[in-house]
Amino acid sequence: MSEAASNGDLSPAALYVRYVLERQGPRRFDEVVAETELPERTVSRALSRLRADDDVVSWPRLNDARERVFATR
């Protein structure tokens, strides 16, 4: 967990997205949106922040490189 995350600098949405990824494992963006029931823009910002803090990694999906898969470190 990064220093920013441990200091409570993350938004509630980012904390929830990280929690879902920790519990559910690697997920595509649309799966994260469906499981969290948060707006797409909110999930996008949360994932960007988590990636910037090195809490989440992403890689292209094997079957469709246009999609990305997200997971916690």
VENLIN-V890070 format. One record per backbone hydrogen bond with DSSP energy under -0.5 kcal/mol. CO is the residue of the C=O (numbers start at 1). NH is the residue of the N-H. E is the energy in kcal/mol with one decimal. If there is no record, write none. Layout:
<<CO:NH:E> <CO:NH:E>>
This chain:
<<2:6:-2.0> <3:7:-1.5> <4:9:-2.1> <5:8:-1.1> <11:15:-2.3> <12:16:-2.2> <13:17:-2.7> <14:18:-2.4> <15:19:-2.1> <16:20:-2.5> <17:21:-2.3> <18:22:-2.4> <19:23:-2.3> <20:24:-3.2> <21:25:-1.7> <27:70:-3.1> <28:32:-2.1> <29:33:-2.4> <30:34:-2.1> <31:35:-2.6> <32:36:-2.4> <33:37:-1.9> <33:38:-0.6> <39:43:-2.2> <40:44:-2.7> <41:45:-2.4> <42:46:-2.4> <43:47:-2.9> <44:48:-2.2> <45:49:-2.4> <46:50:-2.6> <47:51:-2.5> <48:52:-2.3> <49:53:-1.8> <50:55:-2.8> <50:56:-1.2> <51:54:-1.3> <55:73:-1.8> <57:71:-2.2> <59:69:-3.0> <64:61:-0.6> <64:67:-2.0> <67:61:-2.6> <68:29:-0.9> <69:59:-1.7> <70:27:-2.4> <71:57:-3.0>>
